[in-house]
């Protein structure tokens, strides 16, 4: 096991060759303390094509082959939602640290089982809530913590786009864990917890459901402490796609908050300020850099995206889903 003074780049393996995996590997070019050494797909040809595109040394035609590679220290899991828990457990049992795309599981029970394995194996695991590590999101939190916009009054967030109506694709395929809540609705929930901490509330839910039982749009409102929450996620239409935080002294806006490149605030007196993230890439490298530091320090979880936070998100999504069933 490496020590916390070891500056050898952490060796990553990537499971899955979809869009998110492509973006993650592209951004690893700017991660000074990590390198992708292997990629695995269900077909060797696809893995080889991916590896060639991203200059990765090893391509495997099965996930197990990657897990059997002794050089891989941490596995990035970027497969459809329903496979996350099982694949994460398999990696943990092979003593591989795990960074798994959100949602890390498709229900609370799966999440609890996964984290129990991680505790038993004493291996690092983190849900890949990459937004938490973005400089613009950190700046937003810093403004709030300093009281720049005063006492918080309202948090509003929307994330919506027109998804391809492919019933076999991950968005609308129930068997793959499809639906807007798990895929993109998790981001507003995660942002609320990032800004407020984990909280207890009841959700008022309105939703639209496809003919195949998959939620294509979900609107949520709630009240926690003195803060009103209003969120919407949609596969049916393009939304404003921003985070707006209103306080007693002003407001903060974060365009495309899940992949934020900037943020700005306006105060009631007309003054304001803005922050622009000048780093290259989409921003996945910020998450990867911190994970590598955690692994070198022999941590078993992130202190930014904690296991407690992942469990909280699963609890909230189960509450929301129970309301969807009633409506």
N, C-alpha and C positions, 0 to 999 in steps of 0.2 A: 504494500500500500504506500502510495506517495505521501510525503509529508507536506505540511502547509508552506514550506519554503521551496518546494519543488516548482521550478518555472517551466518544466516541460509541458508543451501544449497538450491539453486533454484530447484523447482520441475519441471521436464521435462515430457512431453508426446510425444510419437513417433507415427506418422501416416505412416503406411507402414511397411512391414516386409521383404523387399528385402535385397540384398547384402549390399547396402550402410547403411541401418538401422542397420544391423548386425555389421558392422564395427564401426559405431558411438557408439552404445551401449557398445561394447567391450572396446572402448577407454574411455568411461565415468568412468571406474574403476580408472583412473588417474586424474579425475577432482575433486578437493577437495571441490569445491563450488557448485556442482550440483549433482543431482541424478535422474535417470529415474524412475518415479513412475507408469507410465501406458504406454501401447502399444495398438494400435487399428489396426485391419485388416478388410477386408470385410467378413471374416469368423471367428467365435469365436475360432474354433479349431486351426487355424493358429496362431492367437494372443496368445492363451494359450501356444502353443508349443514355440513360441518366448519368451514369458515371463518366462517360466520355464528355458529356456536355459540361459537367461541373468539375472535371479533372480529379476524380476520385479514384484511388488506387484499386479498390476491390469491389466487384459486383457479384451479388449472390442471387440465385434463382429461387431461394426459399428464405423465410425469416429465420428459421432455425440455424441455417448456416452462418448467418451474421451473429446470432447469439453464441454460437460455438467458437467464434473468432476470439482468441485470447488477447488480441491487441486492443479490442474495443472496450473503452471504459464507461461510456455513457451512450444510451440509445435514445434517439429522438423518434417518437412514434407519431406518424402522420397518416394513419389509415382511417377509414370510416368509424364513426363513433362507437358502434356496437362491438368493435374489436379491441377498443382501448384497454379495458380492464384485463381481459385474458392475456393480451400481448405484454402488458406491463408486468403482470405477475410472472409470466414466463421469463422476461428479462431479469427481474429481481432475483428469481431463483437461480439464475446463471451469474449472479453477483455483478450485474450491470446496473449502474445508475440509470434512472429513467426520467426523461422529460417527455410528457405525453400531451399531445394536443388536447385542447378543451373540446367538449367536456371530458374529463378524465374517466368518467363512467356514465352510464345512462340511467342510474338510479342510486339512491343513498346506500342500499344494501351492498351493491357492487363496490362502491367507493370505500365503505367500511372494510370489506373483505380485502381489498387491494392494500389499504394502509396497514391492516393487520399483518399481511405478508411482509410489507416493507419493514415493520417494526421487528418482526421475527428474524428477518434476514439481515437487519441493520444496514440497509442499503438506501441510498438517496433516491427520493422520488419527488417530482414536482409537476403540477398541472401547468401547462405552458401558457400562462396568462401574460403574454409578451407585452401587452399594453402597460402593465405595472412598471416596466423597466424603461419606458420611453422617456427621454429628457423632458418633453413637453408636458407629460402627465406628472412627472416629478415636480416641475415648476408650478403647475396648477395646484398641487397639494401644498407646496411651500407657501404660495400666496394665501391659501385658505388658513393654514396653520399660523401665519403671521397676522391674521385678522384683516387683511387688505380689503376684503369686501364685507367685513363685519360678520354679524351672526347669520348663519345660513338659514335661508327661508325655503328654497325650492331647488331640486335637481331634476332636470329634464334631459332625456337622451332619446335619440332615434337612430335606427340603422335599418335601411331598407333598400332593396334593389329588385329588379325583375329577374327572377331565377329561371333558367331553362325548364320547360315543363316536361322533363324527362323522368318518367315514373320509375326508371331503373337507376337513376342517379341518386347521389347522397342527399339532395335537398328534399325530394318528395318520396323517397323509398322508405316506408315504415320499417322494413326489415333491416335497414342500414342505420336506423336511429334518426331518420329524417325529421324535419320540422324546423321552423324559424326560432323557436325558443331555445333549443339546445345549441343550434348552430350560431346564431347571432344575438339572440336575446340575452344570452349569458353575459355579454359585454356590458350593457347598462347595469345589470345586477352587480357585476364585479366592480364597476366604477363607483357605485353607491357605497359598497363595502370599503373600498379603498379610501374614500373621502370621509366616511362616517364611522368606520369600524363595523363589526358584525352586529346586527340589530334584530330585534323581534318586531314583526308587523304582520298584518293581514293584508292580502292583496285583493283589490277589486279588478276583475279581469273581463275584457271583451276580446273575442277572438273570431277568426275566420278559419274554417277547416275545409280541406280538400275532400273530394269524394272518396279518397283512400285513407281517411282518418289521420292525416298529417296536418298539423297546424301550419298554415301558410302566412298568417299574420296574428300577432298578439299585441294588445294594448293593455298596459298595467298602470294602476295608480295605487298609492299607499301613503300613509302618514306615519312617520317615525320621529319621536321626540317633537321638535318644532319644525321639522323639515318635510315638505310635501315632495313626493316622488311621482314622476310621470314618464313612462317609458313606452316605446313602440318599436317592434321589429317586424319586418315584412319581406316576403319573397314575391309579393304582388305588385309593388310599386316603389319608385324611388322616393325616399323621405329626405328630410333636411340633413340627416346624417351628421349631427353635431351634438355635443354636450354643452348644456347651458346651466350654469350654477348661479343662482341669484341670492344675494345677501342683503343685509340691511343698509350697506353702504354702496353697493354696486353689483356688477355681475361679471362672470368669466365665461367666455365662449371658447370651445375647443372643436374646430372642424375635424371631421373624420377621426373622432376621438380614439377609436380602437387602433388606429395607425397614425396617431397624431404627429404632425411635423411642426406644429406651432400652437400658441394659445395667446389670448389677449384679455384684458379686463378694462372695463369702463366704470368709473365711480359716479355717484350721483351729482358731484360738482362739475362733471364734464371732463375731468382728467382721466388718464389711463396709461397703459403700457402694454407692450407685446413682447413675446418671446418666439424666436425662430430657431429650430433645431438645424444646425449646419452639418451634422454628421451625414455620411454617405449611406446609401442603401435604404431599405424600408424600415429597418430598426430591429430586426430579429437578433442582430449581433449583441445588443445590450443585454438581452436575456441570457444568451449563450456565454457571454463574458462573466456574468455573475455566477452562473451555474458552475463554470469551470473553477472559479475561486472557491465556491462552496465545496466542491469535490476535493480540491487540494487541501482544504482545511478539515477534511474528513467529516463534514456535516452530513446528517441524514435527511435534512429538509431545508428548504429555503426560509429565511426570515422575512422575505418579502411576500412571496406567494406561499403561505403556510398550508399545511395539511388541514388545519382548522378552517381556513378560508374555503378550501375545496369542499369540505363537508358542509359548510354553511350554504354554499351555492347549490349543492345538491338538495339540501333541505328546502331552500326557497323554490327551486324548480319543481320539487314534488308538490309543494303547496299550490303553486300556480297550475300545475297539470291537474290537480284534483279539482280546481275551480273550472278548468277547461271542460272536464268531463261533465260537471254539473250543468254547464251553460248550453 
